[in-house]
Structure formats: structure tokens, C-alpha cells
Amino acid sequence: MKTGPIIRVIIIAILGYLVLEFLGTTGEQSVFVEQPWLWAVLGVIIVFHIAAEACIGALERVLYLTLKPEARERYDREYAFAKANQFKWFKDTYKKLVGGKPIEQEGEIILDHNYDGIKELDNNLPPWWVYGFYATIVFAAIYLVRFEVFNDYDQVEEYEAAVAQAKIEIEEYKKTAKDLVDVNTVQLLTEVSDLNAGKSIFEGNCAACHKVTGAGGIGPNLTDDHWILGGGIKNVFRTISEGGRDGKGMVAWKSDLKPSEMAQVASYVLSLHGSNPPEAKEPEGEIWLDPDAPVEEVKVEVIDSTQIQVIIEDEPVTGDIIED
Ligand code: HEC
């Protein structure tokens, strides 16, 4: 049996697989997992190819049988010649790279000593090895001049450049993979596009209980300094993601909103801070001071022995001194 058709069928199967995979791929998963019917398409392609191979094989056989004896002989000769010269280029290149003498010519390079019948051949070094060796010499010379004479860069610089590059790539990646944020990594978004997206999420989902302005209704006022569940982007993100206290009406939104959307609406909520909307609900909860805020931004002034004024980012907030 000829091996040609079998090899061609295998190649078609692999190529078909790769082409479908390449054209159809959308994400991390293989298209064949997402669209299992593609296996059927690939199967049909392979079956058609096998059928075509069988037809061509049969046709060749019939044509061969109709040849006259001398033509048949010529065909056989040409076929044998083509077969012998298959992969000739590879075989020749391999021989050149190894550079060994064929067995018939070994007599020319045999050394004239003989150890218990073991003889030694004086083959040349294989050309692949010799050229590889020359390449290392050239490499060493260039390396020496570049790094020892002209001090191009050293390991520390190389490391720092790699870290800087990696940071840029991480930033890029974060931009495309916004949904990686969670409560530990979320940061206040200030881009207008993010805040606008947050605004429409808020108006669509939250305004019913918090009012469009954030002034509060069923839910608390979101624009004042007081927070029941903690202010700041991390706490607000957590409240939106996990919900409020049981039975209060604030559900967990993590199954309805993507992490990026929760970050947007959380940032939008914080952007409402200090907007003093009309008909605002009474403050609930505690004044929230950001423990990570730079100290210069929080100024504490004693008004008298019972009251202090805390100035956060130029906004005064007055509260009672709580005695321990
Ligand atoms: C069904 C009414 C309702 C909806 C809808 C609702 N909330 Fe609330 N929200 C509440 C209530 C009630 C609370 C108070 C929870 C508590 O006391 O534990 C609250 C609390 C909060 C808090 C914490 C306030 C604080 O003082 O700590 C934030 C932030 C918040 N909601 C944001 C949102 C956002 C953003 C949405 C929309 C995605 C939303 N809420 C939708 C009712 C709602």
C-alpha cells in the first residue's frame, strides 16, 4: 500500500483543524469547544478528501493497466527515479553539514595504528560544528567591544528597562481587562467616560431607591459625609457588590453588574459627594475619614472643649468629641 495518500489525508486533517481554529477563535477557548458542530465540518472535509484520494488512485491504476508494455516499463523507470530523488535537497544538505566520508572512501583517512583490531578514522570536523565555532568567536568579539569597551548597558539597566516595560504592559492589560478589578484593587475612576457610564448605570438601577440626585429615599443619602457601610471607593464598591445589611433593601449587585460597571457606578456615587441636592435625606451612619488620605489634607481644629472641626480637602465637617 502506498503511504502518500495516507500522509496527505493526515496533513489535510491537521491543516483543516488549524484553519478552522485560526479563523474561528474569539478568546481563550478553542472554537471546537465553543462550536462542537465544527467537528462534523472537519469530519466531512476528511471524508471528501479520502473519497477523492480513492478515485484518483483507482483512475491511476486503470490508466496504468491500459498502457502498452514498453510504456509501462518507461513509467516504472520514471517512477523509481522520482522516488529515489525524493527529498534529494534535504539529503544533500545533511551530507554537506555532516561532511563525513562515505564508507567506500574510508581507506583514505584511516590512521595507521591498530589497537586490538580497533582502527581510527581521521575525519574532518563536521562543517556545522566548525561554523558554529566561528560564530561564537564573532559573537565574543562583538560582545566584548559593545559591553566592555563602549559600556552599552549593564544588567541593572536591563532589569530596570524590563520592569518599566512590564509596568506599561500591565497598564495596557488593565485597560483591556477592566473586569479584573475587585474590592482590593478597585480605584476611583475619574475619566469622564467612566463617570458617564456610571451615571447611566445609577439612573437605570439605583435611582429608584437613592433618587437620581443621590439625595436618598428608601436608601440613604449618598452625597453627604456620613456613611453607614463606610465611604471611599473600596467600601462603596464592596457595598454595591455584596449588598447592605440583611433586610435593609440594598441587594448585592455582583450578579447583575460586571466588576468594571460596579467600579464605574461606585466612582459616580463618590462624584456626587458634597453636591447638596434638594430634599436630601438626613445623614445616616458615621462621618467617614479616609485612613489612606494624605495627612496634610485633613486638618483638625478644636472649637471648644466639646467640639472639633475637621477640614477634609477644604470642606469643614463639625463633630462631637467622643470620650473613650
Ligand atoms: C431597593 C432599593 C435600593 C436599590 C435599587 C439600591 N439601593 Fe443602595 N441602598 C439601599 C438601602 C436600603 C441601603 C442601606 C443599606 C443598609 O443600611 O445596610 C443602601 C445602601 C447603599 C450604599 C451604602 C450607603 C452608606 O451609607 O453606607 C451605597 C453606596 C449604595 N446603596 C449604592 C447603590 C447603588 C450604586 C445602587 C445601584 C446599583 C443601589 N444602591 C441600589 C437601597 C437600594
Residues whose N, C-alpha, C, O or C-beta is under 5 A from the ligand:
A	BS01	HEC	N205 C206 C209 I218 G219 P220 N221 H226 W227 I228 L229 G230 V236 T239 I240 G244 R245 K248 G249 M250 W253 V265 E284 G285
